[in-house]
């Protein structure tokens, strides 16, 4: 069934927590349709170790909505970027294998791969045209402007940046135009480099890319007491692989999932900055038809929800409490992650790949 323009935009709005700009998005889609041209969205992933649930299941959910809207998707495995950001000691051979592991996970996440393409940065950097493009971007960007983009690497202290880390935002900007991507479909924490791309587009005589920034799942711990608001606060609250209890990993065993969710921050009656509800809204209710909570008659008996909104209402009113919610969340997370874990247990190539990544990631962490 062919979707209307409004239906396509509505799907993309489900993905984009921030769209810059929606009017431009509509015009671009309509122009591409009128000229019978493909539309491309992209996201870049730095292969930096294990893969958490936002990079796995949530990424698959968002990609499927985007491809349903008739847009093709390009995954850039940013291996050179990871090396520039000092991951795995800059060892490209190791980083590429970690990228292979990411792709293996995505293939088991029920992602619609018919409109998905995986591209390695190490392949596109072989083209001199890529570096010519990067040079033009650097000529048209001040050093201070580029340094402000280093947040995309998780770097706050710009005084200790190495030259390779200054190169990183320039590479990411060049990626957008080289691929090329009509839509930058990355997390809110990447918006600064998307804005840089929009700023330099005219100087490069290229169309301004649309920034369609998706929601970032919260870390499972209690939110820090900081005065930041809006996007800056959202970036601070996102899950982190450096903290093993901050996120559910795609290959966590049932005991890990139970432990992490049971200790997760989940204040009663509170829906703002509640990571357990964040998982319910953005992952579980996207992938299951109904959410069943089992509890004794003393506490109201079993209850079933057909939408997140129904459950949220009960939670706010105190009709659903954390001790009843958490076991259900644990059950559904285990259910959703089981196919991935089974694949990495039974498939020899996948198992060897995961063993390699675990070993290298352990070595990487031991150096810090």
C-alpha positions as CSV (number, residue, x, y, z in Angstrom):
1,X,0.0,0.0,0.0
2,X,1.4,3.4,-1.0
3,X,1.5,5.9,1.8
4,X,0.5,9.5,1.4
5,X,2.9,12.3,2.1
6,X,1.2,13.0,5.4
7,X,1.4,9.4,6.4
8,X,5.1,9.2,5.6
9,X,5.8,12.3,7.6
10,X,3.7,11.0,10.5
11,X,5.9,7.8,10.6
12,X,9.1,9.9,10.6
13,X,7.7,12.1,13.3
14,X,7.4,8.9,15.4
15,X,11.1,8.4,15.0
16,X,12.2,12.0,15.3
17,X,12.1,13.6,18.7
18,X,13.4,16.7,17.0
19,X,13.1,17.4,13.2
20,X,15.0,20.3,11.6
21,X,13.1,21.3,9.7
22,X,9.7,19.5,9.1
23,X,8.7,21.8,6.3
24,X,12.0,21.1,4.5
25,X,11.4,17.4,5.1
26,X,8.0,17.5,3.4
27,X,9.4,19.5,0.4
28,X,12.3,17.1,0.0
29,X,10.1,14.0,0.0
30,X,7.6,15.6,-2.4
31,X,10.4,16.7,-4.8
32,X,12.0,13.2,-4.7
33,X,8.6,11.6,-5.4
34,X,7.9,14.0,-8.3
35,X,11.4,13.2,-9.8
36,X,11.2,9.5,-9.1
37,X,14.4,9.6,-7.0
38,X,15.3,7.5,-3.9
39,X,15.5,9.1,-0.5
40,X,18.3,8.1,1.8
41,X,18.6,8.3,5.5
42,X,21.8,7.3,7.4
43,X,23.2,6.7,10.8
44,X,26.8,6.1,11.8
45,X,27.9,3.8,14.5
46,X,31.3,3.8,16.1
47,X,32.2,0.2,16.8
48,X,33.4,0.7,20.4
49,X,32.6,-2.6,22.1
50,X,29.4,-4.3,23.2
51,X,26.0,-3.3,21.7
52,X,23.2,-2.1,24.0
53,X,19.5,-2.3,23.5
54,X,19.1,1.2,22.1
55,X,21.6,0.4,19.3
56,X,20.0,-3.0,18.7
57,X,16.2,-3.2,19.2
58,X,15.4,0.5,19.3
59,X,17.5,1.0,16.1
60,X,15.6,-1.8,14.4
61,X,12.3,-0.2,15.4
62,X,13.2,3.2,14.0
63,X,14.7,1.8,10.8
64,X,11.6,-0.2,10.1
65,X,9.5,2.9,10.4
66,X,11.8,4.8,8.1
67,X,11.8,2.1,5.4
68,X,8.0,1.8,5.7
69,X,7.9,5.4,4.8
70,X,9.6,4.5,1.5
71,X,13.1,5.7,2.5
72,X,16.3,3.7,2.0
73,X,18.6,3.4,5.0
74,X,22.4,3.5,5.1
75,X,24.4,2.2,8.1
76,X,27.9,3.7,8.3
77,X,30.1,1.5,10.3
78,X,32.4,4.3,11.5
79,X,35.6,2.2,12.0
80,X,38.0,5.1,11.0
81,X,36.1,7.4,13.3
82,X,36.5,4.9,16.2
83,X,40.2,4.8,15.5
84,X,40.4,8.6,15.5
85,X,38.6,8.5,18.9
86,X,41.3,6.2,20.3
87,X,39.0,3.1,20.5
88,X,40.9,-0.2,20.8
89,X,44.2,1.7,20.6
90,X,43.3,2.8,17.1
91,X,43.6,-0.8,15.9
92,X,41.5,-0.9,12.7
93,X,41.6,-4.6,12.3
94,X,40.0,-5.1,15.7
95,X,37.5,-2.2,15.2
96,X,36.4,-3.7,11.8
97,X,35.6,-7.0,13.5
98,X,33.6,-5.2,16.2
99,X,31.7,-3.6,13.3
100,X,31.0,-7.1,11.9
101,X,29.6,-8.0,15.3
102,X,27.2,-5.0,15.2
103,X,25.9,-6.0,11.8
104,X,25.4,-9.6,13.0
105,X,23.2,-8.3,15.8
106,X,21.2,-6.0,13.5
107,X,20.5,-8.9,11.2
108,X,18.7,-10.8,14.0
109,X,16.6,-7.9,15.3
110,X,13.8,-8.3,12.7
111,X,15.1,-5.3,10.9
112,X,13.7,-5.0,7.3
113,X,17.0,-5.4,5.5
114,X,15.5,-5.1,2.0
115,X,16.1,-1.4,2.1
116,X,19.2,-1.3,4.3
117,X,22.8,-1.0,3.2
118,X,25.9,-1.4,5.4
119,X,28.9,0.7,4.5
120,X,32.3,0.8,6.2
121,X,34.1,4.1,6.6
122,X,37.3,2.2,5.7
123,X,36.0,1.7,2.2
124,X,34.8,5.2,1.5
125,X,38.1,6.8,2.7
126,X,39.9,5.1,-0.2
127,X,38.3,7.6,-2.5
128,X,40.3,10.8,-3.0
129,X,36.9,12.6,-3.5
130,X,36.1,12.0,0.1
131,X,39.2,13.8,1.3
132,X,38.6,16.6,-1.1
133,X,35.1,17.0,0.3
134,X,36.5,17.0,3.9
135,X,39.1,19.6,3.0
136,X,36.3,21.9,1.6
137,X,34.3,21.4,4.8
138,X,37.4,22.2,7.0
139,X,38.1,25.4,4.9
140,X,34.6,26.6,5.6
141,X,34.5,25.7,9.3
142,X,36.3,27.5,12.2
143,X,38.3,25.5,14.6
144,X,36.1,26.6,17.5
145,X,33.0,25.5,15.6
146,X,34.5,22.1,15.0
147,X,35.6,21.8,18.7
148,X,32.0,22.5,19.8
149,X,31.0,19.3,17.8
150,X,33.3,17.0,19.8
151,X,30.4,16.2,22.1
152,X,29.4,13.6,19.5
153,X,32.4,11.5,20.7
154,X,31.5,11.8,24.3
155,X,34.3,14.3,24.9
156,X,33.7,17.3,27.1
157,X,37.2,18.6,27.8
158,X,38.2,20.2,24.5
159,X,41.6,21.2,25.9
160,X,42.9,17.6,25.9
161,X,41.7,16.7,22.4
162,X,44.2,15.1,20.0
163,X,44.4,16.1,16.4
164,X,42.6,12.9,15.3
165,X,39.6,13.9,17.5
166,X,39.4,17.3,15.8
167,X,39.3,15.3,12.5
168,X,36.3,13.2,13.7
169,X,33.5,15.9,13.3
170,X,34.9,16.8,9.9
171,X,34.8,13.2,8.8
172,X,31.3,12.8,10.1
173,X,30.2,15.9,8.2
174,X,31.9,14.6,5.0
175,X,30.1,11.3,5.4
176,X,26.7,13.0,5.1
177,X,27.5,14.5,1.8
178,X,29.6,11.7,0.4
179,X,27.0,8.9,1.0
180,X,24.9,11.1,0.3
181,X,22.2,11.3,2.9
182,X,19.1,13.3,2.6
183,X,18.2,12.7,6.2
184,X,20.6,12.5,9.2
185,X,18.9,10.0,11.4
186,X,21.1,9.9,14.5
187,X,20.5,10.5,18.2
188,X,20.0,13.9,19.8
189,X,23.6,13.8,21.0
190,X,24.8,14.0,17.4
191,X,22.8,17.1,16.4
192,X,25.7,19.6,16.6
193,X,27.5,17.9,13.7
194,X,24.2,17.7,11.8
195,X,23.9,21.5,12.3
196,X,27.4,21.9,11.0
197,X,26.5,20.0,7.9
198,X,23.5,22.2,7.3
199,X,25.6,25.3,7.8
200,X,28.2,24.3,5.2
201,X,25.8,22.8,2.7
202,X,25.3,26.0,0.7
203,X,29.1,26.6,0.5
204,X,29.4,23.1,-0.9
205,X,26.5,23.7,-3.3
206,X,24.7,20.8,-1.7
207,X,21.1,20.5,-0.4
208,X,20.8,21.0,3.4
209,X,20.4,17.6,5.0
210,X,17.4,17.1,7.3
211,X,18.2,16.4,10.9
212,X,15.8,13.7,12.3
213,X,17.1,13.1,15.8
214,X,15.7,10.0,17.6
215,X,15.0,9.6,21.3
216,X,17.9,8.4,23.4
217,X,17.0,5.8,26.0
218,X,17.8,6.8,29.6
219,X,20.5,5.2,31.7
220,X,19.0,2.9,34.3
221,X,20.5,4.7,37.2
222,X,19.1,7.7,39.2
223,X,19.3,10.8,37.0
224,X,22.2,13.1,38.1
225,X,21.3,16.3,40.0
226,X,22.3,18.7,37.3
227,X,20.7,22.0,36.2
228,X,20.7,21.2,32.5
229,X,17.4,21.2,30.6
230,X,16.1,20.1,27.2
231,X,18.5,18.4,24.8
232,X,21.6,19.0,26.9
233,X,20.0,17.2,29.8
234,X,18.7,14.3,27.6
235,X,22.3,13.8,26.4
236,X,23.5,13.6,30.0
237,X,20.8,11.1,31.0
238,X,21.4,8.6,28.1
239,X,22.6,5.1,28.8
240,X,26.3,4.4,28.7
241,X,28.2,1.3,27.9
242,X,31.1,2.4,30.2
243,X,28.7,1.8,33.1
244,X,27.7,-1.9,32.9
245,X,24.5,-1.4,34.9
246,X,23.4,1.7,32.9
247,X,22.0,-0.3,30.0
248,X,20.6,-3.6,29.0
249,X,23.1,-5.2,26.5
250,X,21.8,-7.2,23.5
251,X,23.4,-10.4,24.8
252,X,22.8,-9.9,28.5
253,X,21.8,-13.2,30.2
254,X,18.5,-13.4,32.1
255,X,20.3,-12.9,35.5
256,X,21.9,-9.7,34.3
257,X,18.6,-8.3,33.0
258,X,16.8,-9.2,36.2
259,X,19.6,-7.6,38.3
260,X,19.7,-4.4,36.3
261,X,16.0,-3.8,36.1
262,X,15.4,-4.6,39.8
263,X,18.0,-2.0,40.8
264,X,16.9,0.5,38.1
265,X,15.6,3.9,39.2
266,X,11.8,3.8,39.0
267,X,10.0,6.3,41.3
268,X,6.4,5.5,42.0
269,X,3.8,7.8,40.3
270,X,6.6,9.5,38.4
271,X,6.8,9.3,34.6
272,X,9.3,12.0,33.9
273,X,12.9,10.7,33.9
274,X,11.8,7.2,34.7
275,X,14.1,4.8,32.8
276,X,12.0,1.7,33.3
277,X,9.0,3.4,31.7
278,X,11.3,4.7,29.0
279,X,12.1,1.1,28.1
280,X,8.3,0.3,28.1
281,X,7.4,3.2,25.9
282,X,10.1,3.1,23.3
283,X,10.9,-0.6,23.1
284,X,8.4,-3.0,24.7
285,X,5.1,-1.5,23.6
286,X,6.6,-1.1,20.1
287,X,7.2,-4.8,19.8
288,X,4.4,-6.6,21.7
289,X,0.6,-6.5,21.3
290,X,-0.3,-6.4,25.0
291,X,1.5,-5.9,28.3
292,X,0.5,-8.3,31.0
293,X,1.3,-7.6,34.7
294,X,0.9,-10.5,37.1
295,X,0.2,-9.7,40.7
296,X,-1.8,-11.1,43.6
297,X,-5.4,-10.3,44.3
298,X,-4.3,-8.4,47.3
299,X,-2.7,-5.8,45.0
300,X,-5.5,-5.7,42.4
301,X,-4.9,-9.0,40.5
302,X,-3.5,-9.4,37.0
303,X,-3.9,-6.6,34.6
304,X,-3.3,-6.2,30.9
305,X,-2.5,-3.1,28.9
306,X,-3.0,-2.6,25.1
307,X,-1.1,0.7,24.9
308,X,1.6,2.5,26.8
309,X,-0.7,5.4,27.5
310,X,-3.1,3.1,29.4
311,X,-0.2,1.9,31.5
312,X,1.2,5.3,32.1
313,X,-2.2,6.6,33.4
314,X,-2.4,3.8,35.9
315,X,1.2,4.3,37.0
316,X,0.6,8.0,37.6
317,X,-2.5,7.3,39.6
318,X,-0.7,4.7,41.8
319,X,-2.8,1.8,40.4
320,X,0.5,0.2,39.1
321,X,3.6,0.2,41.2
322,X,7.3,-0.5,40.6
323,X,7.3,-3.9,42.4
324,X,4.6,-5.1,39.9
325,X,5.9,-3.4,36.9
326,X,9.6,-4.5,37.0
327,X,9.0,-8.3,36.8
328,X,6.8,-7.8,33.7
329,X,9.6,-5.6,32.1
330,X,12.1,-8.3,32.9
331,X,9.9,-10.9,31.3
332,X,9.4,-9.0,28.1
333,X,13.0,-7.9,27.7
334,X,14.1,-11.6,28.0
335,X,11.5,-12.6,25.5
336,X,12.5,-9.9,23.0
337,X,16.2,-10.6,23.3
338,X,16.0,-14.4,23.3
339,X,16.3,-14.8,19.4
340,X,19.5,-12.7,19.4
341,X,21.0,-14.7,22.2
342,X,20.0,-18.0,20.6
343,X,21.6,-17.0,17.3
344,X,24.9,-16.2,19.0
345,X,24.8,-19.5,20.9
346,X,24.0,-21.7,17.8
347,X,25.7,-20.0,14.9
348,X,29.4,-20.8,15.0
349,X,30.6,-17.7,13.1
350,X,28.5,-15.4,15.3
351,X,29.7,-17.1,18.5
352,X,33.3,-16.7,17.5
353,X,32.7,-13.1,16.6
354,X,31.1,-12.4,20.0
355,X,33.9,-14.2,21.8
356,X,36.5,-12.0,20.0
357,X,34.6,-8.8,20.8
358,X,34.2,-9.7,24.5
359,X,37.9,-10.5,24.8
360,X,39.0,-7.2,23.1
361,X,36.5,-5.1,25.0
362,X,37.8,-6.6,28.3
363,X,41.3,-5.7,27.3
364,X,40.2,-2.2,26.3
365,X,38.5,-1.6,29.7
366,X,41.5,-3.0,31.6
367,X,43.7,-0.2,30.1
368,X,41.5,2.6,31.5
